[in-house]
């Protein structure tokens, strides 16, 4: 049934790093659902272009909905934020990530960076982002994952790749498809809602690392091929020892292959700041997330010390925990207090907390 004029427009957003497979999938979904297709070369022009397309569709009585295909240079968080905003005029019913598993592991180990489009009136030439981080974000935010080119992998490699995807996005519906056009059937209810019956806008899925920290990883997503570990430690990290651990062993395959880790951390040299720990393959960042003294009366600390999720293969859990424990403050260092912590060697980049 066409959308009444002025009503919110149903939208299916399609992401993916491989342009050919992504475009084929998006066009196939639009045809199957009877939706209007907006290609990546248009959505990549910025939010204003998408807003104009939505406004035009809302004024039409002959439109079922929109399929918006996005280039990899548009961060998925920006996509979700713009399409689920209260005044967006859209109802995001599905976020599809088209994933070429034949390239997945190489992409996650890549150090390639992509220049993002300019936003608004910015004149700084744009910013760059890690391709690996952009791809993982697309997977983690997806409600449907179309796994293509599975035939290019041997069975064991395919199992490893699909198991990894299940850990990264445990609540997404993962579909192994031979043809990218076959993601959605012509039945409009097919795949457009979560198992709870809610649309994406009503109930966005949790990323795998969040589910691990919340101890909510679905039992069907457990696998011995790709492992998931939660690490908790109430003592803050010694910045010098953590920096040494990161540079010498943690992400260098000595304790297994850590493909993804994320969560919350504390550096003793920067007390009262909760940091976001974010790692994909060889890319690692530790950035300020929240100041303790900025919390309201009803707010809770994101983490008192460390709360981290690790996803990988062949992980030596005992040794991994030992390395992280050794990087944390000893009992004597903890008792010495912040005046002493401030003198610890700290080679991490300076943080700007003015906007935190």
FENQUIBEL-V12964 format. One record per pair of residues at least 6 apart in sequence whose ideal C-beta (glycine too) atoms are under 7 Angstrom apart, sorted by the first residue. I is the first residue (numbers start at 1). GAP is how many residues later the second one is. D is the distance in Angstrom with one decimal. If there is no record, write none. Layout:
i;gap;d
I;GAP;D
I;GAP;D
This chain:
i;gap;d
2;59;5.3
2;60;5.4
2;61;6.1
2;62;6.3
3;6;5.8
3;60;5.6
3;61;6.9
3;62;6.9
4;57;6.8
5;53;6.9
5;54;5.8
5;56;5.3
6;52;5.8
7;51;6.8
8;81;5.7
8;82;5.9
8;83;4.7
9;45;5.7
9;48;4.9
9;49;5.7
9;54;7.0
9;56;6.0
9;57;5.7
9;80;6.4
9;81;5.3
9;82;6.9
10;55;3.5
10;81;5.2
10;83;5.3
11;54;6.4
11;55;4.9
11;57;6.0
11;72;5.7
11;79;4.7
11;80;6.6
11;81;5.3
11;82;6.7
12;17;5.8
12;23;6.7
12;55;4.9
12;81;6.1
12;82;4.7
12;84;6.4
13;55;5.0
13;57;6.4
13;66;5.5
13;70;6.3
13;79;6.4
13;82;5.0
14;8;6.1
14;11;6.0
14;12;4.0
14;15;6.7
14;53;6.3
14;54;6.9
14;55;4.8
14;56;6.9
14;82;4.7
14;84;6.5
15;55;5.3
15;61;5.8
15;82;5.2
15;123;4.4
16;6;3.5
16;81;6.1
16;82;3.4
16;83;6.6
16;122;6.9
17;55;4.9
17;90;6.4
17;118;5.3
18;80;6.9
18;82;4.5
18;85;6.9
21;77;5.2
21;79;5.8
21;127;5.0
21;159;4.8
22;47;6.2
22;76;4.5
23;16;6.8
23;17;6.8
23;46;6.2
24;156;4.3
24;157;5.9
25;71;6.8
25;73;4.6
25;121;5.5
25;155;3.7
25;156;6.5
25;158;5.6
26;11;6.4
26;41;5.3
26;43;3.8
27;10;5.7
28;152;6.4
28;153;2.7
28;154;6.9
28;155;6.7
29;38;5.2
29;67;7.0
29;154;5.8
29;155;5.0
30;6;6.8
30;7;3.8
30;37;4.0
32;152;5.1
32;153;6.4
32;154;5.1
33;31;6.5
33;32;6.6
33;151;6.2
33;155;6.1
34;30;4.4
35;29;5.3
35;30;4.3
35;31;5.7
35;32;4.7
36;21;6.4
36;27;5.8
36;30;5.3
37;30;5.0
38;15;5.5
38;28;6.1
38;29;6.9
38;30;5.0
38;31;6.7
39;30;5.4
40;29;4.6
40;30;5.9
40;31;4.3
42;7;5.7
43;6;6.7
43;7;5.6
43;25;5.3
43;26;6.4
43;27;5.0
43;31;6.6
44;27;4.4
44;29;6.4
44;30;6.1
44;73;6.1
46;71;6.3
47;35;5.3
50;18;6.6
50;32;6.7
53;13;6.9
54;35;5.2
54;36;5.7
55;34;7.0
57;6;4.7
57;9;5.8
58;31;5.6
70;9;5.8
72;42;6.4
72;62;5.7
73;41;5.6
73;43;5.2
73;44;5.7
74;43;6.9
75;41;6.9
75;54;6.9
75;59;6.7
75;62;6.7
76;61;4.9
76;62;4.9
76;65;4.6
77;60;6.7
80;15;6.9
80;61;6.0
80;124;6.9
82;6;6.3
83;7;4.9
83;9;4.4
84;8;5.5
84;117;4.9
91;108;6.2
91;110;5.5
92;107;6.8
92;108;4.5
92;109;4.6
93;99;4.8
93;106;4.4
93;107;5.9
94;49;5.5
94;50;5.6
94;97;6.8
94;98;5.0
94;106;5.9
95;46;6.1
95;47;5.3
95;48;5.0
95;105;5.5
96;46;6.6
96;48;4.7
96;50;6.1
96;87;6.1
97;41;4.7
97;42;5.5
97;45;3.8
97;48;5.0
98;48;4.8
98;50;6.3
98;82;6.0
99;40;6.7
99;46;5.7
99;47;6.6
99;48;5.4
99;49;6.8
99;66;6.7
100;48;5.6
100;49;4.9
101;46;5.4
101;48;6.2
101;49;5.6
101;52;6.3
101;57;6.6
101;60;4.2
101;61;6.9
102;47;4.4
102;50;3.9
102;51;6.0
104;57;5.2
105;56;6.6
107;24;6.5
107;25;6.1
107;28;5.5
108;24;5.0
108;27;6.9
108;28;6.9
108;151;6.0
108;172;6.1
108;173;4.5
109;172;4.6
109;173;6.5
110;21;5.6
110;22;5.4
110;171;7.0
111;171;5.6
112;19;4.4
113;15;4.4
113;16;6.6
113;17;5.8
113;18;6.7
114;14;6.5
114;15;5.8
114;17;5.3
114;20;6.5
115;11;5.3
115;13;5.2
116;10;5.4
116;11;5.3
116;12;6.9
116;13;5.7
117;9;6.4
118;8;5.0
130;150;6.8
130;153;4.5
132;148;4.5
132;149;4.8
132;151;5.6
133;147;5.0
133;150;5.8
136;32;6.4
136;124;6.3
136;144;4.8
139;6;6.6
139;26;6.2
139;29;4.8
139;30;5.1
140;28;5.5
140;29;5.5
140;67;3.7
140;68;6.6
142;27;5.6
142;30;4.8
143;29;5.6
143;30;6.9
143;51;6.4
143;57;5.1
143;62;5.5
144;28;6.2
144;29;5.0
144;31;6.8
144;39;6.7
144;47;5.8
145;20;6.0
145;24;6.2
145;27;5.0
145;29;4.7
145;30;6.9
146;29;5.6
146;31;5.5
146;34;6.1
146;37;4.6
147;15;6.3
147;18;6.9
147;27;6.2
147;28;6.5
147;29;4.7
147;30;6.8
148;29;6.0
148;32;5.2
150;8;5.3
150;26;5.2
153;8;6.6
159;66;5.7
160;65;5.3
160;66;6.6
160;153;6.9
162;12;6.6
163;60;4.4
163;62;4.3
163;63;4.2
164;62;4.8
164;95;6.3
165;9;5.9
166;8;6.4
166;55;4.6
166;57;6.8
167;41;4.9
167;54;6.4
167;59;5.2
167;61;5.5
167;144;4.8
168;40;4.6
168;92;6.3
168;143;6.8
169;36;6.8
169;38;6.9
169;39;6.0
170;38;5.2
170;41;5.4
170;47;5.7
170;48;5.2
170;51;4.3
171;34;3.7
171;35;6.0
172;33;5.9
173;18;6.2
175;8;6.3
177;6;6.2
184;6;5.8
184;7;5.3
193;6;5.9
194;9;5.7
196;7;6.0
208;103;6.5
209;51;6.8
209;53;4.0
209;54;6.4
209;100;3.9
211;6;4.7
212;16;5.2
212;18;5.3
212;97;3.8
213;17;6.3
213;50;6.0
213;94;5.7
213;96;5.5
217;11;6.2
226;85;6.5
226;87;5.7
227;85;6.3
227;86;6.8
227;88;4.9
228;81;6.8
228;83;5.4
229;81;4.4
229;86;6.2
229;88;5.5
229;91;6.8
230;79;5.7
231;75;6.5
231;77;4.6
231;79;6.6
231;90;6.3
231;93;5.7
232;74;6.6
232;75;5.5
233;72;5.1
233;73;4.3
233;91;6.5
233;92;6.5
233;95;5.2
234;70;5.6
234;71;4.1
235;70;5.7
235;93;4.3
235;94;4.6
235;99;5.5
236;30;3.9
236;31;6.1
236;32;4.2
236;69;5.9
236;92;6.9
236;93;5.9
237;28;6.3
237;29;6.5
237;30;5.5
237;31;6.6
237;69;6.9
237;90;5.3
237;91;5.6
238;30;5.9
238;89;6.1
238;90;6.8
238;91;5.6
238;95;6.7
238;106;5.9
239;28;4.9
239;29;6.7
239;30;4.7
239;105;5.5
239;106;6.8
239;107;4.0
239;109;6.0
240;104;5.8
240;105;4.0
240;106;6.9
241;85;6.6
241;86;4.4
242;85;4.3
243;104;4.9
243;105;6.4
245;78;5.4
245;82;4.9
246;38;6.4
249;6;6.4
249;74;6.3
250;8;6.8
250;73;6.5
251;7;5.7
251;28;6.6
251;31;6.6
251;33;6.5
255;60;6.6
255;61;4.5
255;64;5.0
255;65;5.1
255;68;6.9
256;56;5.4
256;57;6.3
256;58;4.0
256;59;3.6
256;60;5.5
257;55;5.0
257;56;4.9
257;57;6.0
258;52;5.7
258;54;4.2
258;57;7.0
259;22;6.7
259;52;5.6
259;53;4.8
260;19;6.8
260;20;5.7
260;51;4.3
261;16;6.6
261;18;4.4
261;47;6.0
261;48;6.4
261;49;4.6
261;50;7.0
262;15;6.0
262;16;5.4
262;17;6.9
262;47;5.8
263;14;5.1
263;44;5.1
263;45;3.7
263;46;5.3
264;10;5.5
264;11;6.9
264;12;6.8
264;13;6.6
264;38;4.9
264;39;3.6
264;43;5.0
265;10;4.9
265;12;4.6
265;21;6.5
265;41;5.1
265;43;6.7
266;8;6.6
266;9;6.7
266;39;5.5
266;40;6.6
267;8;6.7
267;81;6.9
268;61;5.6
268;73;4.0
268;76;6.2
269;72;5.5
269;73;6.2
269;75;4.9
269;77;4.4
270;81;6.8
271;67;5.0
271;70;6.6
272;19;6.2
272;20;4.2
272;21;6.3
273;15;5.3
273;18;5.9
273;80;6.6
274;15;5.0
274;16;4.6
274;27;6.9
274;28;4.6
274;29;5.8
275;11;5.1
275;12;6.3
275;13;5.9
275;14;5.9
276;11;5.2
276;13;4.4
277;9;5.9
277;31;5.7
278;7;4.9
286;62;6.0
287;64;6.9
288;63;4.4
288;65;5.1
288;68;5.2
289;13;6.5
290;12;5.8
290;66;6.3
291;62;6.0
291;65;5.3
292;9;6.9
294;62;6.8
310;10;6.8
